[in-house]
Amino acid sequence: MAVRDIRYFGDPVLMSRADPVTRFDRNLEALISDLLDTVKPDGRAGLAAPQIGVGLRAFSYDVPTEDGRLTGYVINPEIVELSEETQDDGEGCLSVPGLWYPTVRAQEAVVRGVDLRNEPVVVRGTGLLARCLQHETDHLDGKLYLSRLTPELRRKALRAARESEWFWAS
């Protein structure tokens, strides 16, 4: 339907826990369509509804794979499994543009939720997809990846965010 504007760090919608989806109607179909359209541009891997100003538990993903791209969405996602093995790769966020910091995440993740018909969905991921599943679920819990940084890196990132042109100040 539409590529929506991204909300930036400092916007209250990003700091609040998103509400569970309870109505499976045309409005939800439009939201999922917008999430899928908005995650498509190059350089994007995942997008949570709060990042476009909607406080509902839904996200989309569009992750490169060896065979092309893996694209989808999950409504009311919950992480049900994380591996003990971790990855400490650079991570960024559309809501904190231009900033990348090493962030520890589980190497493998499993998310359970539902689709537009309220039918069960399970997404299993490793590497970048696992990182994406964890990152987007964090958004739905009102957390940005910055909260997972070491204290020193978090201070550096917050300073850089405050000095950026995009920083949303109330």
Number of C-alpha atoms within 10 A of each C-alpha: 13 12 15 15 10 18 21 22 24 17 17 14 21 26 16 15 17 22 14 14 15 12 10 13 10 10 10 17 15 13 20 23 16 18 27 23 16 21 24 18 11 7 11 16 24 26 29 28 25 28 25 21 17 16 20 20 25 30 27 27 25 23 19 15 10 6 6 8 12 13 15 17 23 25 26 22 24 18 17 12 13 19 13 11 9 15 18 13 15 11 18 19 21 18 21 23 15 12 17 15 19 17 20 17 24 18 19 22 23 20 21 17 20 17 19 16 9 14 9 12 15 16 17 16 18 17 15 19 24 22 25 23 28 22 21 28 24 18 25 29 16 17 17 21 21 23 12 15 17 14 11 8 16 16 13 13 18 15 11 14 20 14 10 14 7 16 18 14 9 6
